[in-house]
Amino acid sequence: MKVSNLRNIKNIKENFSFRVETPISEIALALKDKKIGAVPIVDNDYKLIGIVSERDIVSKLVVEAMDADLTTAKDIMTRKIICAKLDDNINYIIGIMKNNNIRHMPVVDQNNVLTDFFSIRDFLNAEMQTNLEIKQKHKNIVRYQIMVSVFLVLSTILGVFLKIFKTENLVVIFSGIFFIIGIAAVMTLRDNKRYDKED
């Protein structure tokens, strides 16, 4: 699954961004009202230049007893940012977030313009949904295998009763049946894997 797919399952559909001159008091209020942990900081062209998180507010503003109304995003924002692209795989990005202990991931285009802003929760929700889809597809494969097996075995038994097949040829017939079942299972699994090769 690609990062772009997160847009369909994100809990908060609207992205919030602020400018460098925004007072921290305004940002803190937005974090509280929207129940989010961080916001991106952009310039006039919406190019990403920083992030202000709850951690930044606590470690840089509260600890140093700075005035939230006089302190701006520019004063405390994190400038060294790891970004994702819309065509990145979510498992790859989750790995980066875990290794770097970050909880929010901005997504930018080739011009560094902010397109989306996701939390680790958004990525984990997407991962869970992908796992459920894989599980369902595997169930469908097993169901298909059982149906094919039952059909072929019943056809063979019916053929014996109707004397279409000779009894001495049953070993060859059943060997052929299970060979067909095996081929069908492999082909079905291969077809179902096409939905996302990286998974």
Secondary structure, DSSP 8 states (H G I E B T S, - for coil): -BGGGGGGT-SS-S---B-TTSBHHHHHHHHHHHT-SEEEEE-TT-BEEEEEEHHHIIIIIITTT--TTT-BHHHH-B-----B-TTSBHHHHHHHHHHTT-SEEEEE-TT-BEEEEEEHHHHHHHHHHHHHHHHHHHHHHHHHHHHHHHHHHHHHHHHHHTTSS-GGGHHHHHHHHHHHHHHHHHHHHHHHGGG-TT-
